[in-house]
Amino acid sequence: MKFADIVARLSSLSKDNSLTGHADHNPEITGIAPIDEARGETLSYIEGAKFASMVHETGAGALILPMDTTLQGAANDRGIAWISTPDPRLLFAHAIKLFYQPYRPKAGIHPTAVIDPGATVGEDVHIGAHSVIESGVTIGDKACIHPNVVIYPGSTIGPNTILHANCTIHERSRIGADCVIHSGAVIGAEGFGFVPVREGWFKMEQSGYVVLEDGVEIGCNSTVDRPATGETRIGRNTKLDNMVHVAHSCQIGENCALAGQVGLAGGVKLGNRVILAGQVGVANGSEIGDGAIASAQTGIHNNINPGEIVSGSPAMPNKQFLRVSALYKRLPEIHQLLKQLQKQIQQH
């Protein structure tokens, strides 16, 4: 595909994009690549000034650049075709779609799939080999069920939702439209509900529901548990990475992002646009306000205000955490100084 054709297709996505390189420089582009691996027939991107040196080093035939005249000039000097945009990473994400589309099988039901007569299957649905669809399940139009998926009785799968191989949807699960559940994920399994008694533990049956609103994506081997009563709910367009655990009765808002190995204890509430980095742990019943961010391995035991950025365990404001971290490195030095001062005091 000629670069000019790529630009024309990408420019239709944003009014802020403009091709300003040499008019006669129109390379053939056959694919996309990271900036340090790009070659003359590939398109890559530079997100900002932090990576400016890569303009002088990359082998890319074309680049997506920020609105930076210095970077644009450097690309011109090297004869690299380019397009500029306020958000290069977003435009590069659109560019990937010009060269790659995820595998999606054609509509149809594999002969080895087991579908209960009481299930309702919409139009243009794909159901893969050895999948099991129990009684009372409803599957919306154009949904895609890959091999070995098990959907327990009474669950609902919305239109255009994709269930990847070997995921399991338990009873009382309500999955919206345009969701993606990746391999190994378990939606709607029993929450961890046990009442302590003299003999040990009495099992509290988990009779509630799990609700995934439209556009939710759940990563591989992640779990979303149903509660004893009420709902565990994940809001519209929220994304969970691999190996994330959402316990019973959690309420997660819209457009949140939870990175790998995040763990939410029971009853946690997240507002909208919350970001939890890798291995963040949130204690039972904690509430995190809209737009809050927790950096990697933060331990949250109390409520977090909207827009706050926290780090450390127990969680503290990020700026305070950075000061504490700098001080922590100096503890041996400070300890030695303290011993010297104690000795001087004792001598006097």
Secondary structure, 3 states (H helix, E strand, C coil): CEHHHHHHHHHCCCCCCECCCCCCCCCECCEECCCCCCCCCEEEECCCHHHCCHHHHCCCCEEEECCCHHHHHHHHHCCCEEEECCCHHHHHHHHHHHHCCCCCCCCEECCCCEECCCCEECCCCEECCCCEECCCCEECCCCEECCCCEECCCCEECCCCEECCCCEECCCEEECCCCEECCCCEEEEECCCEEEECCEEEECCCCCEEEECCCCEECCCCEEEECCCCEEEECCCCEECCCCEECCCCEECCCCEECCCCEECCCCEECCCCEECCCCEECCCCEECCCCEECCCCEECCCECCCCEEECCCCEEHHHHHHHHHHHHCHHHHHHHHHHHHHHHHHC
